[in-house]
């Protein structure tokens, strides 16, 4: 078509339309050719370029937590959103390996998972990409993205936005996210080593667990009571055994640790692995969860590794919690230089075992069905989570683990020569006596050894005792509470106390009183026993007197330190909390103690939010449960909002009565009577039988059948005399009938209906009519009493 003579405005409009069509080619082709498969379609989406504004941030692509690195195989929530009042009608989302063009399947990294099929779907012509289900106004969409396996390198997540038929596509900026693969960090499972361990000999390590989960560091909803770390359980093992790992499912043993804090089943599973396990790692539970190191030493355990069993895994539950734990999975202690790692220090964040669906520390038990995979907790899991952060920042670590090599045995073959640290680390302490006490048995400390039973140099025995304070699992037997040891009388064995290596004295304990004279003590322990196996005689405990405020007034009142604050009385909003202390010694003069022993103050919890129930419309009423009479009908609606957002008290089903036309009631009659005698003594006659109407028909029920039946009877022929007698009898009966017809019987009116015999399910009512006055002679038939019956209360009970 010639453009000669066209106005300038028309030419300008054509240029704008041409430019717009070029810029939106990918979008229009994708919509037009959705039904037809086209080679290279994905690469057309990748290279599509539309309107672009530098620094334009109205639309944003965000990966949960804004991570710079991804853990291979882990799943992340990806959100595409815009700030109000903006919106977008369509979108495309892809994940590419860095530097790839997208024209091959292997250029794409990881896999997307659809969360809401009403919002999102996979593209027909480009399956790795996600797009909208239906074009409409929207401000946010969400999908899951599972990271690719190890060795995939960096990944670029790209999004294009369609708003008012314009595509916004950015290679950099707010619609693009770059994430690179990271090595295993704290609390995260490692991939199985690709290379076999080449180290020689064995190595011995000490694992020390430092709990940092406290009200000061993690103040939100911190459980003031019963907070604890469960018994630590783990093992040094081969690559053929996995205790736990991200992306896997929790075994029954892991589940019992995660939910109950019980290591019994986990230890049983570990010991069943035979040669795949070298050492079972165990450490005591900690009640409460946090105490200063000068009050309680950090729990530790020792274990060994060798060339085939060079991985170490452990876990421990933070309680109370639904199924939250910390730990290491398959930590490799073998180096590429054929040596043994000197030291590992890891900060730990909690992970979810996928067996319980609670979102707070003290959520009620709610099993996750079906069971989900083990995953790390994030700060965006749920608004009610104690680790929630609307900005999606990292979770503050709740613990730290230090794994330090303390000895090596056997010939070593490490490529890099030993340094000073390696040599010092091999100077190990003497082997400690293995404590095989189950973690579910809580004992007091051992008492001092008793005097030897032998006063001479003959062998005797001595005894020490301890008390069983608690048995956490009744199915696990607790060992003995008495311990015996061979001994001899005084003077039979000379101990050289100089061979005992003692620790330094621990600082003195606080004085036993806050006023006046009391006692204090300090302790030390044996670092190394004599080589001949004898017992150290050096004291391990000292006590001495102490004086606090010597001028105690007789009226002074001694009290304990304040206890911890009780939990706030409100779960949200303003509440009250209290704490108490006890009177240790009342005033000596007998007066009342004026010191406050109870303290109350206000506490503010997070602002209360009422989460509305999202319900579907009511369904239509069901059919009535009966075909006649009174029945019931129902209707339902469904809860659309997730259950974990809060309990919904709205009713989901309604029931009401329904009334259909009354059910028909058929006539009810009695059984037939016996046949009467023949009404003639000779010649032709008849006999009859009758039945009574017990219930009249109602509401269209079946009518009553006949109540009188007659049939002929023929006896013998009548003789002439008999005929004359019969004629005479007929004349007499005719005269009697005429006389009776002159006798009129007067009847009383019908009585009222009686009460129904049943309240429901079908009863009967009666009424009667009786004669006013009867003569002494034969009564006419019309003077007999009459009775009527009808049905009542026929609806079902």
Secondary structure, DSSP 4 states (H G I P E B T S, - for coil): ---TT--HHHHHHHHHHHHHHHHTHHHHHHHHTTTS--TTHHHHHHH---B--TT--SEEEEETT--SEE-TT-EEEEEEEE-TT--BSEEEEEEEETT--SSSGGGB-SEEEES-TTTEEE-SS-TTSEEESS---BSEEEEEEEPPPTT---EEEEEEEEETTEEEE-SSSTTEEEEEE----TT-PPPPPSS-----SEEEEEEEEEE---TTTS-TT---SS-EEPPEEEEEE-TT--S--TTS---HHHHHHHHH---HHHHHHHHTTGGGEEEEEEE--EESS---TTTSPPPEEEEEE-SS--EEEEEEEEESSSSEEEEEEEEE-B-TTSSB--EEEEEE--EE-SSB---STTPPP-B-SSPPPPEE--TTS-TTSTT--TT-PPPPP-EEEEEEEEEEES----SSPP-HHHHHHT-PPPPPPP----TTEEE-PPPPPPPPS-SSSS-EEEEEE--EEEES-TTS----SEEEEEE--TTSS---GGG-EEPPPPPPPPPS-SSEEEEEEEE--EEE--TT-PPP-S-SEEEEEEEE-SS--TT--EE----PPPPPS-SSSEEEEEEE--EEE--TTS----S--EEEEEEEPSPP------BPPPPPPPPPSSSSSEEEEEEE--B-S-GGG----S-SEEEEEEE-SPPPB--EE-PPPPPPPPS-SSSEEEEEEE--EEE--BTTPPPP--SEEEEEEE-----HHHHHHHHHHHHHHHHHHHHHHT-PPPBPPPPPPPPPS-SSS-EEEEEEE-BS---SSPPPGGGS-EEEEEEE--S--
